[in-house]
Amino acid sequence: MPVIDRKDVLSGIRVAEAMRRQLVQLPRLAVAEQAVRFTIKYKVNALLIHETHGAPAGVVSKTDLMGAYYAGLPLQTPVEAIMVAPPLFCRADDSLEKALEAMRTNRVHRLYVLDPGGEETVGVLAYPDIVGMLYRLCHKCDRSLVRIRRHEDGASDRFRVAEVMSPSAFSACEDDSLATVMEGLSAHRFGAALIRDRGGLPTGVISKSDLMMAYRHGVPTDTPSREVMSGPVRACDEGSELAVAIQHMVYSDIHRIFVFKGDPPNIVGTLSLSDAARVRSGSCRACIPSRIRVEETAT
């Protein structure tokens, strides 16, 4: 993915303005079945795991649960056996830019948020939260997509999907097993696999959410992908405006779409909310004049 060094709608915004205050968490003695059930029920990608006395102990993500599924661990496995520790934190009064840089540096998709005093966990900040804020800000901007289309000026300033997307996508055949799909997702660090029929045409998608459902219902990992995949394949053209693609993801409550070039079956990449968040300037270049320096980490 090309590096786009453009900031910065995020300048001056604090973590507290974007974070979610709902903390989905479990005690470390809870089992994998509960973790799977909570990710499905609350539509989250990770859970905070805490000690008996309430102190944060670790994080269990869908990726960790997928690994447990692949390894054949029973659903009654304690989450402490699969969690990643320690959790990574930021503070509610940190700049959003600083938090995003910490996420990028540590290659994580979320930070847990401490109160300004650093004593209590008060929320979680993830890429979808940042993109949601950017979308709201861009929608109110004088250079928003609606206003630009009305006046037909400045449209060239808008980011296109091709500038932001990840130029690759993991795909598997509908006859491939779930184990094969999980191996590919883990190796390529993708959140979903494109499933193709025997003729090579896109026919469905297997996301980590689909795998969570399969894990919970005891579906064997040698089951063919076609038995678990969902549809339709949501995709956009690489020349589409980023704002339109983000709107589609936000309104559809999905974290990624596939990107095609020319014809819909010609999938050439993916666009995730993580990709969109890394642009940092919303959906167009209008914010360049308001750039400020990234906060330097205190030494």
PyMOL commands that set and color helices and strands:
alter all, ss='L'
color gray80, all
select helices_A, chain A and resi 15-17+32-42+62-70+79-81+96-106+127-140+145-151+155-157+161-164+178-188+208-216+225-227+242-252+273-279+285-290
alter helices_A, ss='H'
color red, helices_A
select strands_A, chain A and resi 25-27+46-50+56-61+89-91+110-114+121-126+171-173+192-196+202-207+235-237+256-260+267-272
alter strands_A, ss='S'
color yellow, strands_A
deselect
rebuild
show_as cartoon
